[in-house]
């Protein structure tokens, strides 16, 4: 080949070498999946898929990708075309039990074909994630107050775990001050730490953010450390700041965000700040709860969702200290933002309106981090999770 290889041609050659799932030269369009609740009157049948243009913010009308029962939370394998979902499985007694599903992705259409499933180890699985090497899936059982680690097959299928044995399952214990919501442990999320040696778990029922030792090669978890939040706060989800030195927990019950310094060597968290997700003049907060927290890829801004208030809270983040400054809120033009995501470019935010059956698109100001509604809104039945594929 005469002359130097141009950057676009080089990218194309790399894509051919490592596979379409890992990259696609110059593509602006990417697949996006919506996890939903099939219970209720929204008419959902499972997981839906759409196409998103990360240059313009255009979002196509979604279509059904796979039927499933309450596939509320989704996660993608980091290198394989495989999608995972929390769900329900038929139990031996005929009653539904918690389950995790693995789907093969049709890379052309985004449609899903079920690979296999495994029990989640407890009732009410509400969150799952995949470690950065693609060796394990981590999941949290809200109803059971437990977390589980499942190994993955080379093709991305789920391996089983023996519940109650040492290794892949941890039962949380305890309660806190809210008698209705914190009568026992309620594990609400679990994430691999950036270095892969630990997993961070938010347990709403016991007001703790726990650190569990994680061995991805053996697919095991072990209790390691914890950090308490204010009694009654109810930690729900967690997001690391780029670089892994800081992390933020969104507290569902008292509508706050708690920032932590993370010591990756020791595997410990130390609180540095707690602040509200709502303006001070919003004094009547009856029925309001938070749901999701996301850090912008650039690290300069953090976002959290307010259910009941139907808004996204915006914060500026200090790279040096990890502290946040409240910037205000942006209405989602829908109802009940249980989940939202930033697209991988960081230019757009998509908010799922669970009770309005909508997904709305916002542009992100790169300088201020503030959100502005693009006018795009698509119908999705009872959306509760959004996940982007690669371009």
C-alpha positions, 0 to 999 in steps of 0.5 A: 500500500503506497504512502501512509495509512490514513487514520480512517483506514487504520480504524477500519483495519482495526475494526476488521481485526477485533470485530464489529462489536468492539468498534465501527469506523466513523459511525455516529449511530449506535444501538440503545436498549430499554429495560422495562416493567411488564407488570401494570398497564403499560403494555410492555412485553420485555426489552426494546431497542432503538437507534441513537445518532450521537451527532444529532441526538435523534432517537428512532422509535423503539421495537421489541428486541426480546420478550422477558418478564420485568427485565428492569435493569440491563448491562452489556458485556465489555467485549462480546455482543451479549446483554444481561438483564434482571428478571423473574424466573418460574420457581419450583413451586410455580411462584416467580423467583429472582433471575438473571438472563443472558442474551446474544445480540444481533449486531445488525438489528439489536434484536436479542436471542436468549442464551441462558438464565440463572437464579439471582439467589434472592427475590427482587433482583433490581441491579446488575453490572459486569466487571471490566474484564468480562469475567463476572456478572454482579447482581443485587436482590432488593427483596432478598437483601443480598448480592451475588457474583456469577462467573461467565462462560467464554461466550458470555453465558451465565455460570451457576452459583450455589447459594449459601456456599462460600464464594459468590453470594453474600446475605446482608443483615440489619435494619435502620430507622425508616420502619416502612422501607428499612425493616431489613436489608435491601441491597439496591446495587452493586458495581465493580470498582475501577481496579476490579479488586472490590465491588461497591454495594448500596444497601438502602435498608441498612444505610450503608455503602459496603465494599466487598472483596471481588475475585473475578477469576474465582467469581467470589465475593467476601465482606470487606468494609463499609461506610455508613450514611445518615440514618434514614438516607437509604443509599440506592446507586453509586457512581465512580468519578473518572480515575476512581479516587472519588465516588458518589452515592445517591440516597433514595429516601432523603433525596441527597447525594453523599460523596466519598473518597475511595482508597483503592489500596485499602478498599475503603470509603470515607465520606467527604460531603452530603448535599440535597438533590433539590433546590432549597425552596422545594420544601414539600417533598412528600412522595419524592425519592431519588433513583439514579446517579451518573458522572459525566465522562469528562468528570466535571459534572454529576447528575441525579434523578428525582422521582416525584419532582420529575427532574434531573439534578445537576452538579459541578464536580471538583476534580481535586477534592471530589466535592460537588456544587449544586447547579439546579434541576431540569424537568425531564418532560415526563414522569418518574425518572427511575433511570437515565444515561449519558451517551458515550460521547457525553453530549446527550442525556436520555431520561426514562419516564417510567410513568409517562412511558417516554424517553426524552433527550437532552443536550449537555452544555460542555462548559456548564454541564447544564441540560437543555431539552432537544424536543425529542421524545419517544414512546417506550412502555414503562422504561426503567433502564437505558443502555447504549451499545458501541457505535 
